[in-house]
Amino acid sequence: MSIRVRFAPSPTGDLHVGGARTALFNWLMARKEGGTFILRVEDTDGARNTAEAAAGIIKGLRWLGLDWDEGPEAGGDCGPYFQSQRKHIYDAYFKKLEDAGRVYAEPDGAQRFKFSRTAITVHDLVCGDVTFAPTEEPDMTIRRPDGSYIFHFVNVVDDIEMRMTHVLRGEDHLSNTWKHIDLFNAFGATPPTYAHIPLILNPDGTKMSKRDAGSAIEHSYMNAGFLPDAVFNYLCMLGWTPKAESEKLSREQLTALFDASSIHSSNAKFDLKKAQWFNAQYLRELSPDALLASARRFLTDAGLSWSDDAMAAAAVHSVREKVSLLTEFPEWVHYFFREDYPFEADVVTKLKAKPENPGLLKAASEHLAQAAEWTEQSVHDAVEAAAKALNVKPGAMMPLLRFALSGQSRGPGVTTIAHLIGKEKALARIQRALSEVLGA
């Protein structure tokens, strides 16, 4: 039988990191086994569910690169894939229980399911065999007085109708799984194979909530400068250790290595710095063009603009070893795109520190102006010639040129900056530093 798995979020808010990891593990299983990954939206809570939240979840999944074979926008022969559109199916299944004498009414009109009261063992791929003996558990409400159905009931009905073979979900659902199996048995259906994955905790060991740092995919990752591949890789490491020599693994490698039975049974602790480390590794591997494509949104949001994509790509690529997040690029490269960049306070102090600095800058400018071509090598040669003429080391000039060309004391090599901004701008910037900062 072909594997069929699903991710079934409730659209009550942003896609949570725990939900994203659940979706990811289901996706990995489906892709490894050549199975089917289904997206099902559990939107029966009309008071809390919103169309905006559903759209946000879909947006987050697509950003992570998790495509689904059946579900909203994809279609499929087991739809509709929104529970709010499936009441006629639930009514038919409820009647089956009614006809079998497994439900009874409460005075307020709610309907309860009669438990079988026999011990039920959950054969879990992660937690092992867990046996429940519900001798004192009250019978479960499955339909409210208004005729709407409870989560446990619709969850089981949908898993039957959508022919789920495996259910990978959070460990917090384990304690209710015996109720689901009792319902499967009442319908004469075979329960899926379960795998309850560990919870994601904050660094202090508390359960991660939607309000905690790093919890929301859109706010904490999409808008915070992370790359989808880096987040994909990091989330895989929360509760699972692939049998590989490196933590950094491609989607293809992770898919090939995935095994639900090797997921840890202990809870995973979230580490934002580790997530940023993964992101830095992925950033450094991008080509200049790919890096610019990823950083463009954050650069333009910072008010930066340019007409030469090749120059902009080279600029962001020149500082790739110095950043961990896409949001950090504007502060590292803004001076490539503007002539009114500010001079940092410590830069001003250093420029004014020695009386010989104006002369050094002027000499460098004169030799740069004589350069017949404008390459990193020609810039280097001109500075060396200027230093030799004044009988100083080139190292005495390079920091001054960096200050003049960028207004900063850090960044890529001075020759890289000068080459990328071009000869005319480089000479104008040196003159600006001389006049505005040094009064020379």
C-alpha positions in Angstrom: 0.0 0.0 0.0 1.3 3.4 -0.9 2.0 5.7 2.1 -0.4 8.6 2.7 0.4 11.2 5.3 -1.0 14.6 6.1 -0.5 17.9 7.8 -3.7 19.1 9.4 -3.3 22.6 10.9 -6.0 24.6 12.6 -6.0 28.2 11.1 -6.1 30.1 14.3 -2.8 32.0 13.8 0.6 32.0 12.2 2.3 28.8 11.2 4.2 27.8 14.3 7.6 26.3 14.2 6.3 23.1 15.8 3.6 22.8 13.1 6.2 23.5 10.4 8.4 20.7 11.7 5.4 18.3 11.8 4.6 19.2 8.2 8.3 18.8 7.3 8.6 15.3 8.8 5.4 14.2 7.0 6.7 15.6 3.7 10.0 13.8 4.1 8.3 10.5 4.7 6.0 10.9 1.7 8.9 12.0 -0.6 11.2 9.2 0.5 8.6 6.5 0.1 7.1 7.8 -3.1 3.8 8.4 -1.2 1.2 11.2 -1.0 1.5 14.3 1.2 -1.9 15.8 2.0 -2.7 19.3 3.4 -6.0 19.3 5.3 -7.3 22.4 7.1 -9.1 21.7 10.3 -11.2 24.8 10.4 -14.3 23.7 12.4 -13.7 26.2 15.2 -15.6 29.1 13.6 -14.9 31.4 16.5 -11.1 31.2 16.2 -10.4 30.2 12.6 -9.8 32.8 10.0 -9.2 32.8 6.2 -6.1 35.0 6.8 -4.6 32.4 9.1 -5.2 29.7 6.6 -3.6 31.7 3.9 -0.7 32.5 6.2 -0.1 28.8 6.8 -0.2 28.0 3.1 2.3 30.9 2.5 4.6 29.5 5.2 4.6 26.0 3.8 5.3 27.2 0.3 8.2 29.4 1.6 9.7 26.3 3.2 9.3 24.4 -0.1 6.8 21.9 1.2 4.5 21.1 -1.7 1.4 18.9 -1.2 -0.1 16.4 -3.6 -3.7 16.8 -2.3 -5.3 19.7 -0.5 -6.2 23.4 -1.0 -5.1 24.7 -4.4 -3.9 21.2 -5.4 -7.2 19.4 -5.4 -7.6 15.6 -5.1 -10.2 12.9 -5.0 -10.6 13.0 -1.2 -11.8 16.6 -0.9 -13.0 18.9 0.2 -9.8 19.6 2.2 -11.4 22.2 4.5 -13.2 20.5 7.4 -15.8 23.3 7.4 -16.9 22.0 4.0 -17.3 18.3 5.0 -20.3 18.3 7.4 -22.3 16.0 5.1 -19.5 13.4 5.5 -19.5 13.7 9.3 -23.3 13.4 9.4 -23.1 10.1 7.5 -20.4 8.7 9.9 -22.3 9.9 12.9 -25.4 8.0 11.7 -23.2 4.9 11.5 -22.4 5.2 15.2 -26.1 5.9 15.9 -27.2 2.8 14.1 -24.6 0.8 16.0 -25.8 2.1 19.4 -22.5 3.8 20.1 -23.8 7.3 20.8 -26.2 8.8 23.3 -27.6 12.2 23.9 -27.0 14.5 26.9 -29.9 16.7 28.3 -28.4 19.7 26.5 -28.5 17.9 23.1 -24.8 17.1 22.9 -23.9 13.6 21.7 -21.4 11.3 23.4 -19.5 8.3 22.0 -19.6 5.2 24.2 -16.0 4.0 24.8 -15.4 0.2 24.5 -13.8 0.3 27.9 -11.1 -2.2 26.8 -7.4 -1.7 27.0 -6.0 -0.1 23.9 -2.3 -0.3 22.9 -0.9 2.4 20.6 2.0 1.0 18.6 4.0 4.2 18.1 7.1 4.5 15.9 8.7 7.0 18.2 7.3 6.3 21.7 7.0 2.5 21.4 4.0 0.6 22.7 1.8 2.7 25.0 -1.2 1.0 26.6 -4.2 2.9 27.9 -6.9 1.3 30.1 -9.7 3.9 30.1 -11.9 2.5 32.9 -12.8 5.8 34.5 -12.6 8.2 31.5 -16.0 9.7 30.8 -17.5 9.0 27.4 -16.3 11.5 24.8 -18.6 14.2 23.4 -18.4 14.0 19.6 -21.2 16.4 18.6 -22.1 19.7 20.2 -25.7 20.8 20.9 -25.6 23.0 17.8 -24.8 20.0 15.6 -21.1 20.8 15.0 -18.6 18.1 15.6 -15.6 17.8 18.0 -12.0 17.6 16.8 -11.5 13.9 17.8 -14.5 12.7 15.7 -13.8 14.7 12.5 -10.1 13.9 12.8 -10.8 10.1 12.6 -13.4 10.4 10.0 -11.1 12.4 7.7 -8.2 10.0 8.3 -10.5 7.1 7.2 -11.9 9.0 4.2 -8.5 10.2 3.1 -7.0 6.7 3.5 -4.2 7.8 5.8 -1.6 5.1 6.4 0.6 7.0 8.8 0.0 9.9 11.2 3.0 11.9 12.4 2.0 14.6 14.9 3.1 16.2 18.1 3.5 14.2 21.3 0.8 16.2 23.0 -1.7 14.2 20.9 -0.5 10.8 22.3 -2.8 10.8 25.3 -5.8 11.1 23.1 -4.8 8.5 20.5 -6.6 5.6 22.3 -9.8 7.6 21.8 -9.1 7.8 18.1 -8.3 4.1 17.8 -11.6 3.3 19.7 -13.4 5.3 17.0 -11.5 3.6 14.2 -12.6 0.3 15.7 -16.2 1.4 16.0 -16.2 2.2 12.3 -14.6 -1.1 11.4 -11.5 0.7 10.0 -7.8 0.0 10.4 -6.1 2.8 12.4 -3.0 4.3 10.8 0.5 3.8 12.1 1.3 6.6 14.6 4.5 8.5 15.3 4.2 11.1 18.0 7.2 13.5 17.7 8.7 15.3 20.6 7.7 18.8 21.6 9.9 21.8 20.9 10.9 23.6 24.1 12.4 27.0 24.8 16.0 27.1 25.9 14.8 27.3 29.5 12.9 24.0 29.1 9.4 25.6 29.0 7.0 24.6 26.2 7.4 26.9 23.2 4.3 29.0 22.6 3.2 31.2 19.7 4.4 34.2 21.6 8.0 33.0 22.1 11.0 34.1 20.1 11.6 31.9 17.1 8.1 30.4 17.1 6.3 32.0 14.1 7.6 31.0 10.7 6.6 34.3 9.0 7.7 36.7 11.7 10.7 34.8 13.0 12.1 33.5 9.8 10.6 34.8 6.6 10.7 38.4 7.8 13.9 38.0 9.8 16.3 37.2 7.0 16.4 33.4 7.0 16.8 31.3 3.9 14.1 28.6 3.5 16.7 25.8 3.0 18.5 26.8 6.2 15.2 26.7 8.2 14.3 23.4 6.6 17.6 21.9 7.6 17.5 23.3 11.1 14.0 22.1 11.9 15.0 18.6 10.8 17.6 18.7 13.6 15.0 19.4 16.3 14.2 15.9 17.5 16.0 13.9 14.8 19.7 13.2 14.2 20.3 11.8 10.7 23.0 9.3 10.3 25.4 11.5 8.5 28.8 13.1 9.2 27.5 16.7 8.9 24.6 18.6 10.3 24.3 20.6 7.1 22.3 18.5 4.7 20.5 19.2 1.5 16.8 18.4 1.1 17.7 15.5 -1.1 20.1 14.1 1.6 17.5 14.6 4.3 14.8 12.9 2.3 17.1 9.9 1.6 18.1 9.6 5.3 14.7 10.2 6.9 13.3 7.4 9.1 10.4 8.2 11.4 11.5 5.4 13.8 14.8 7.3 14.4 13.0 10.4 15.7 14.0 11.1 19.3 11.4 10.4 22.0 12.8 13.2 24.2 11.8 16.8 23.7 14.0 19.1 21.6 15.3 22.5 22.8 15.1 25.4 20.4 18.3 27.3 19.8 18.1 30.6 17.8 21.8 31.0 17.6 22.1 27.5 16.1 19.4 28.4 13.5 21.4 31.5 12.6 24.5 29.4 12.3 22.8 27.2 9.8 21.6 30.3 7.9 25.1 31.6 7.7 26.4 28.4 6.2 23.7 28.5 3.5 24.3 32.2 2.8 28.0 31.6 2.1 27.2 29.0 -0.5 25.0 31.2 -2.7 26.2 32.7 -5.9 26.4 36.5 -6.2 23.2 36.6 -8.2 21.3 34.2 -5.9 22.5 36.1 -2.9 21.2 39.4 -4.3 17.9 37.8 -5.2 17.5 36.7 -1.6 18.7 40.0 -0.1 16.9 42.4 -2.5 13.8 42.7 -0.4 15.7 43.7 2.7 17.9 46.1 0.8 15.0 47.9 -0.8 13.1 48.0 2.5 16.1 49.8 3.9 15.7 52.5 1.2 18.6 51.3 -1.0 18.4 51.3 -4.8 20.7 50.7 -7.7 20.7 50.3 -11.5 23.5 47.8 -11.8 22.6 44.4 -10.6 26.0 43.0 -11.3 27.6 45.6 -9.0 24.9 45.0 -6.3 25.4 41.3 -6.5 29.1 41.7 -6.1 28.6 44.0 -3.2 26.5 41.7 -1.1 28.7 38.7 -2.1 31.7 40.6 -0.7 30.4 40.5 2.8 28.8 37.1 2.8 31.3 35.8 5.4 30.4 38.6 7.8 26.6 38.1 8.1 24.2 35.5 9.4 20.9 36.9 8.3 19.7 38.7 5.2 18.5 41.5 7.4 22.1 42.3 8.3 23.1 43.2 4.7 21.9 46.8 4.6 24.2 47.8 7.5 27.1 46.1 5.8 26.7 47.4 2.2 24.6 50.5 2.3 27.6 52.7 1.4 27.8 50.9 -2.0 24.5 52.5 -3.0 24.6 56.0 -1.6 27.0 58.9 -1.5 25.6 60.5 1.7 26.6 57.6 3.9 27.5 58.7 7.5 30.9 58.5 9.0 30.9 56.5 12.1 32.0 58.3 15.3 35.1 56.1 15.7 35.9 56.6 12.1 36.0 60.4 12.5 38.1 60.0 15.6 40.6 57.8 13.8 40.8 60.1 10.7 41.6 63.0 13.0 43.9 61.1 15.2 47.2 61.8 13.3 48.1 65.1 11.6 49.7 63.2 8.7 46.4 61.5 7.7 45.2 64.2 5.3 48.5 64.1 3.4 48.3 60.3 3.2 44.8 60.4 1.8 45.7 63.2 -0.7 48.7 61.1 -1.9 46.5 58.0 -2.3 43.9 60.0 -4.3 46.5 61.5 -6.6 48.0 58.0 -7.5 44.5 56.5 -7.9 43.6 59.3 -10.3 46.5 58.3 -12.5 45.4 54.7 -12.8 44.9 53.8 -16.4 42.5 51.0 -15.6 40.2 50.4 -12.7 40.6 46.9 -11.2 41.3 45.6 -7.7 44.9 45.0 -8.7 45.3 48.5 -10.2 43.9 50.1 -7.0 46.3 48.0 -4.9 49.2 49.0 -7.1 48.3 52.7 -6.9 48.1 52.6 -3.1 51.5 50.8 -3.0 53.0 53.5 -5.2 51.6 56.3 -3.1 52.9 54.7 0.1 56.4 54.2 -1.4 56.5 57.8 -2.5 55.9 58.9 1.1 58.1 56.2 2.5 55.3 54.6 4.5 53.8 51.2 4.5 50.6 50.6 2.5 49.0 49.4 5.7 49.1 53.0 6.9 46.9 54.1 4.0 44.4 51.2 3.7 42.4 52.0 6.9 42.2 55.6 5.9 40.9 54.7 2.5 38.3 52.3 4.0 37.1 55.1 6.3 36.9 57.5 3.4 35.2 55.1 0.9 32.7 53.6 3.3 32.5 55.7 6.5 33.0 52.4 8.4 35.9 50.6 10.0 34.8 47.1 8.8 33.7 45.5 5.6 35.2 43.9 2.6 38.7 44.7 1.3 39.4 48.3 0.4 40.4 47.4 -3.2 37.0 45.6 -3.5 35.1 48.6 -2.4 37.0 51.0 -4.7 36.7 48.7 -7.7 32.9 48.2 -7.2 31.9 51.8 -6.8 34.1 52.9 -9.7 36.9 55.4 -10.1 34.9 58.6 -10.2 33.0 57.8 -7.0 36.1 56.6 -5.2 37.9 59.8 -5.9 34.9 61.9 -4.9 34.5 60.0 -1.7 38.1 60.6 -0.7 37.6 64.3 -1.4 34.5 64.3 0.7 36.3 62.8 3.7 39.1 65.3 3.3 36.7 68.3 3.2 33.9 67.2 5.6 35.9 65.3 8.2 39.4 66.7 8.0 38.7 70.2 6.7 41.5 69.7 4.2 
